[in-house]
């Protein structure tokens, strides 16, 4: 037990100010998110945009855009196959056999339309009559908008002083793991000893109220803190790897920018559409689609659908097999993350809790508040012990 206490105390001295800082900034991020969600902030809200950052894939993999969150769904009375045929016929009449990178169906101002990616423009056609409705530039949305969330997030990651600061998160995560392991071990030994003398209350008082509450909060929060610690440390490691990758592979340093898209094959489009629609109906029954996009990405024929649910989602299907496609598949360009883009987004979702829904966010908030309290109470308990030792002539900061 003495060795566990010594390790626990020593690690606390090293990391406690960082755990307090990360607990405060992480809790602020979660509070910003929860406020936006509970107030039903619109999709155009900068904090909502910041929450969605990266979740629908990198670069042109992402098909969903801000207007799609409030767009009207394609009417169930419309025939997507007929709409596709009309749009494709009008497109070929206008551009001949020129290569097309994607074709999509949607509703714009109450009119069913088809949009075709031709060069650096979108050609829009009435999907019922085939009439040409104009050409529009392709606008890339800002993936990281200025927002309260991103301001606090940059503070949380400490990257304002350079990407090397991510090493701090890795080291603090390792230290927090040591605190959790030693803390749970000490609690288990104490509880086992009490249990043997028939004192079975897992939350007992002993010592000052700081010590009693520190013990109770730590054991209740241990699981939630472990999830936050593991996912946060993993994100820091991946971000370090990503930073190293971008430093050596960004354009201008000999890297080749790879476009993972390839031109559509007209004859394959009807089959791609039918396979996508069947897969979508099986995945999300009785939900209309806001957008249906057909494309080739990383060598895979894909159907991308923006759902007509209250909260729109982007779903991507292999348009040959009907299988759900992730953001990391064979043939996709390298993302810069060691296990691919999708694994990094899953880790982000676990870290902030929304992987488990709103209850996960609330548990994440509890973990953040617990980390703040445990850091403060740890400082208080350490100071009380150190002050007693100082008065006895032993003023060393670390002792066994």
PEGI-V585618 format. One record per residue. N is the residue number from 1. RES is the residue in one letter. PHI is phi in whole degrees, -180 to 180 (none if undefined). D_LAST is the distance of its C-alpha to the last C-alpha in Angstrom with 1 decimal. Layout:
# PEGI-V585618
n & res & phi & d_last
N & RES & PHI & D_LAST
N & RES & PHI & D_LAST
This chain:
# PEGI-V585618
n & res & phi & d_last
1 & X & none & 10.9
2 & X & -60 & 7.3
3 & X & -65 & 7.0
4 & X & -62 & 9.4
5 & X & -61 & 7.8
6 & X & -63 & 4.9
7 & X & -65 & 8.1
8 & X & -58 & 10.3
9 & X & -68 & 8.8
10 & X & -66 & 8.8
11 & X & -64 & 12.2
12 & X & -57 & 13.4
13 & X & -57 & 13.1
14 & X & -76 & 15.2
15 & X & -112 & 17.8
16 & X & -62 & 18.2
17 & X & -67 & 21.2
18 & X & -71 & 22.9
19 & X & -66 & 22.5
20 & X & -64 & 24.1
21 & X & -63 & 26.8
22 & X & -66 & 27.6
23 & X & -63 & 27.6
24 & X & -67 & 30.1
25 & X & -70 & 32.4
26 & X & -64 & 32.4
27 & X & -66 & 33.3
28 & X & -61 & 36.0
29 & X & -60 & 37.5
30 & X & -65 & 37.7
31 & X & -66 & 39.3
32 & X & -62 & 41.9
33 & X & -62 & 42.6
34 & X & -66 & 43.1
35 & X & -61 & 45.3
36 & X & -62 & 47.5
37 & X & -71 & 47.7
38 & X & -71 & 48.5
39 & X & -88 & 50.9
40 & X & 53 & 52.6
41 & X & -59 & 52.5
42 & X & -68 & 55.2
43 & X & -62 & 54.6
44 & X & -82 & 55.5
45 & X & -62 & 52.6
46 & X & -57 & 50.2
47 & X & -68 & 47.1
48 & X & -67 & 48.8
49 & X & -62 & 49.7
50 & X & -65 & 46.1
51 & X & -64 & 44.9
52 & X & -86 & 47.4
53 & X & -54 & 46.4
54 & X & 82 & 46.5
55 & X & -73 & 46.8
56 & X & -105 & 50.4
57 & X & 104 & 50.0
58 & X & -85 & 50.2
59 & X & 52 & 53.3
60 & X & -80 & 56.6
61 & X & -63 & 55.0
62 & X & -73 & 54.7
63 & X & -105 & 58.1
64 & X & -72 & 57.3
65 & X & -127 & 57.9
66 & X & -56 & 57.5
67 & X & -61 & 61.1
68 & X & -67 & 60.7
69 & X & -70 & 58.5
70 & X & -121 & 61.5
71 & X & -68 & 64.3
72 & X & -73 & 66.9
73 & X & -79 & 66.8
74 & X & -68 & 69.5
75 & X & -62 & 72.1
76 & X & -64 & 72.5
77 & X & -80 & 76.2
78 & X & -87 & 75.7
79 & X & -107 & 76.0
80 & X & -57 & 73.2
81 & X & -65 & 75.2
82 & X & -67 & 78.3
83 & X & -62 & 76.3
84 & X & -61 & 74.7
85 & X & -62 & 78.2
86 & X & -64 & 79.7
87 & X & -65 & 76.9
88 & X & -65 & 77.0
89 & X & -63 & 80.8
90 & X & -67 & 80.8
91 & X & -64 & 78.1
92 & X & -67 & 80.1
93 & X & -67 & 83.2
94 & X & -93 & 81.5
95 & X & -116 & 79.3
96 & X & 68 & 81.0
97 & X & -95 & 78.9
98 & X & -59 & 76.1
99 & X & -67 & 72.6
100 & X & -118 & 70.7
101 & X & -92 & 66.9
102 & X & -159 & 66.6
103 & X & -137 & 68.8
104 & X & -139 & 67.8
105 & X & -116 & 69.4
106 & X & -161 & 68.6
107 & X & -115 & 70.3
108 & X & -126 & 70.9
109 & X & 53 & 72.6
110 & X & 83 & 73.9
111 & X & -109 & 75.4
112 & X & -68 & 74.2
113 & X & -130 & 73.6
114 & X & -120 & 72.5
115 & X & -120 & 70.5
116 & X & -124 & 70.6
117 & X & -83 & 68.4
118 & X & -124 & 70.9
119 & X & 66 & 69.6
120 & X & -105 & 67.6
121 & X & -129 & 69.4
122 & X & -107 & 69.7
123 & X & -95 & 73.2
124 & X & -113 & 73.8
125 & X & -130 & 76.7
126 & X & -68 & 78.0
127 & X & -77 & 76.9
128 & X & -101 & 80.1
129 & X & -104 & 82.8
130 & X & 86 & 81.3
131 & X & -64 & 82.0
132 & X & -77 & 80.0
133 & X & -110 & 77.9
134 & X & 125 & 76.6
135 & X & -116 & 74.0
136 & X & -133 & 70.6
137 & X & -70 & 67.8
138 & X & -85 & 64.5
139 & X & -105 & 61.9
140 & X & -90 & 58.2
141 & X & -73 & 56.0
142 & X & -70 & 53.0
143 & X & -77 & 50.0
144 & X & -135 & 47.5
145 & X & -72 & 49.3
146 & X & -67 & 48.1
147 & X & -161 & 46.5
148 & X & -58 & 43.9
149 & X & -60 & 42.1
150 & X & -69 & 42.0
151 & X & -61 & 41.0
152 & X & -71 & 37.9
153 & X & -61 & 37.4
154 & X & -65 & 37.4
155 & X & -64 & 34.8
156 & X & -61 & 32.7
157 & X & -82 & 32.9
158 & X & 60 & 32.5
159 & X & -81 & 35.3
160 & X & -63 & 37.1
161 & X & -98 & 35.1
162 & X & 119 & 36.1
163 & X & -64 & 35.6
164 & X & -62 & 32.7
165 & X & -65 & 30.7
166 & X & -61 & 30.7
167 & X & -62 & 28.0
168 & X & -61 & 25.8
169 & X & -62 & 26.6
170 & X & -64 & 25.8
171 & X & -67 & 22.3
172 & X & -67 & 21.7
173 & X & -61 & 23.2
174 & X & -65 & 20.8
175 & X & -64 & 17.8
176 & X & -63 & 19.5
177 & X & -61 & 20.0
178 & X & -63 & 16.3
179 & X & -65 & 15.8
180 & X & -65 & 18.8
181 & X & -63 & 17.8
182 & X & -69 & 14.3
183 & X & -64 & 15.9
184 & X & -66 & 18.9
185 & X & -64 & 17.1
186 & X & -63 & 15.1
187 & X & -61 & 18.5
188 & X & -62 & 20.4
189 & X & -66 & 18.5
190 & X & -66 & 18.9
191 & X & -66 & 22.5
192 & X & -62 & 23.3
193 & X & -66 & 22.3
194 & X & -68 & 24.4
195 & X & -64 & 27.2
196 & X & -66 & 27.5
197 & X & -108 & 28.4
198 & X & 67 & 30.8
199 & X & -106 & 28.9
200 & X & -100 & 29.7
201 & X & -69 & 29.4
202 & X & -71 & 27.1
203 & X & -119 & 26.6
204 & X & -109 & 25.5
205 & X & -95 & 24.6
206 & X & -174 & 21.6
207 & X & 80 & 19.9
208 & X & -69 & 21.4
209 & X & -67 & 23.8
210 & X & -58 & 21.5
211 & X & -67 & 19.0
212 & X & -62 & 22.0
213 & X & -69 & 23.7
214 & X & -59 & 20.7
215 & X & -65 & 20.3
216 & X & -66 & 24.1
217 & X & -64 & 24.7
218 & X & -64 & 22.0
219 & X & -75 & 23.4
220 & X & -70 & 27.0
221 & X & -90 & 26.5
222 & X & -56 & 24.3
223 & X & -65 & 27.5
224 & X & -66 & 29.1
225 & X & -65 & 26.1
226 & X & -65 & 25.9
227 & X & -63 & 29.6
228 & X & -63 & 29.2
229 & X & -65 & 26.2
230 & X & -65 & 27.9
231 & X & -69 & 31.3
232 & X & -66 & 30.1
233 & X & -65 & 28.1
234 & X & -62 & 31.2
235 & X & -64 & 33.5
236 & X & -65 & 31.5
237 & X & -63 & 31.8
238 & X & -64 & 35.5
239 & X & -67 & 36.1
240 & X & -62 & 34.7
241 & X & -62 & 37.0
242 & X & -63 & 39.8
243 & X & -61 & 39.4
244 & X & -64 & 39.5
245 & X & -61 & 42.5
246 & X & -66 & 44.4
247 & X & -61 & 43.7
248 & X & -101 & 45.5
249 & X & -128 & 48.0
250 & X & -69 & 49.2
251 & X & -55 & 53.0
252 & X & 104 & 53.9
253 & X & -121 & 51.7
254 & X & 90 & 53.9
255 & X & -79 & 53.0
256 & X & -108 & 55.8
257 & X & -74 & 55.9
258 & X & -98 & 56.8
259 & X & -95 & 58.9
260 & X & -79 & 58.2
261 & X & -88 & 61.4
262 & X & -139 & 64.7
263 & X & -63 & 68.2
264 & X & -73 & 69.4
265 & X & -107 & 72.0
266 & X & -54 & 74.6
267 & X & -67 & 75.8
268 & X & -85 & 72.2
269 & X & -62 & 71.6
270 & X & -58 & 73.4
271 & X & -67 & 71.4
272 & X & -61 & 68.1
273 & X & -64 & 68.9
274 & X & -65 & 69.8
275 & X & -63 & 66.8
276 & X & -64 & 64.5
277 & X & -65 & 66.3
278 & X & -63 & 66.1
279 & X & -65 & 62.3
280 & X & -67 & 61.7
281 & X & -65 & 63.8
282 & X & -73 & 61.8
283 & X & -79 & 58.5
284 & X & -134 & 59.4
285 & X & -62 & 62.6
286 & X & 63 & 65.0
287 & X & -114 & 63.2
288 & X & -68 & 65.4
289 & X & -107 & 64.3
290 & X & -85 & 64.2
291 & X & -140 & 64.3
292 & X & -126 & 65.1
293 & X & -120 & 64.5
294 & X & -113 & 65.5
295 & X & -162 & 64.2
296 & X & -111 & 63.0
297 & X & -136 & 59.4
298 & X & 59 & 57.7
299 & X & 82 & 60.7
300 & X & -104 & 60.4
301 & X & -70 & 63.2
302 & X & -129 & 61.5
303 & X & -115 & 62.5
304 & X & -109 & 60.3
305 & X & -124 & 60.8
306 & X & -97 & 59.6
307 & X & -73 & 59.7
308 & X & -94 & 61.7
309 & X & -71 & 59.0
310 & X & -56 & 58.0
311 & X & -111 & 55.0
312 & X & -61 & 56.4
313 & X & -129 & 54.6
314 & X & -101 & 55.4
315 & X & -116 & 55.9
316 & X & -119 & 56.7
317 & X & -123 & 58.7
318 & X & -70 & 59.9
319 & X & -77 & 63.6
320 & X & -100 & 64.7
321 & X & -112 & 62.6
322 & X & 86 & 61.6
323 & X & -72 & 57.9
324 & X & -64 & 55.4
325 & X & -99 & 54.2
326 & X & -95 & 50.6
327 & X & -87 & 49.7
328 & X & -135 & 48.7
329 & X & -141 & 51.4
330 & X & -56 & 52.9
331 & X & 99 & 55.1
332 & X & -70 & 53.3
333 & X & -67 & 52.3
334 & X & -63 & 48.7
335 & X & -88 & 46.7
336 & X & 100 & 43.9
337 & X & -97 & 41.2
338 & X & -61 & 39.9
339 & X & -116 & 41.1
340 & X & 93 & 43.9
341 & X & -64 & 44.7
342 & X & -63 & 44.7
343 & X & -61 & 41.2
344 & X & -67 & 39.9
345 & X & -69 & 41.9
346 & X & -62 & 40.7
347 & X & -64 & 37.1
348 & X & -62 & 38.0
349 & X & -66 & 39.7
350 & X & -67 & 36.7
351 & X & -63 & 34.3
352 & X & -93 & 36.5
353 & X & 96 & 37.4
354 & X & -73 & 41.2
355 & X & -59 & 41.2
356 & X & -106 & 41.0
357 & X & 85 & 43.4
358 & X & -64 & 43.1
359 & X & -64 & 40.7
360 & X & -65 & 38.4
361 & X & -65 & 38.5
362 & X & -67 & 37.7
363 & X & -66 & 34.7
364 & X & -65 & 33.6
365 & X & -62 & 34.1
366 & X & -60 & 32.0
367 & X & -62 & 29.1
368 & X & -65 & 29.5
369 & X & -64 & 29.5
370 & X & -62 & 26.5
371 & X & -64 & 24.5
372 & X & -63 & 25.6
373 & X & -64 & 24.6
374 & X & -64 & 21.2
375 & X & -67 & 20.5
376 & X & -66 & 21.7
377 & X & -66 & 20.0
378 & X & -63 & 16.6
379 & X & -63 & 17.2
380 & X & -63 & 18.3
381 & X & -64 & 15.5
382 & X & -63 & 12.9
383 & X & -63 & 15.3
384 & X & -60 & 15.7
385 & X & -67 & 12.1
386 & X & -62 & 12.0
387 & X & -65 & 15.4
388 & X & -62 & 14.7
389 & X & -67 & 12.1
390 & X & -62 & 14.7
391 & X & -66 & 17.4
392 & X & -91 & 15.6
393 & X & 87 & 15.6
394 & X & -118 & 12.0
395 & X & -103 & 12.9
396 & X & -61 & 10.5
397 & X & -76 & 10.5
398 & X & -127 & 7.1
399 & X & -147 & 3.8
400 & X & -105 & 0.0
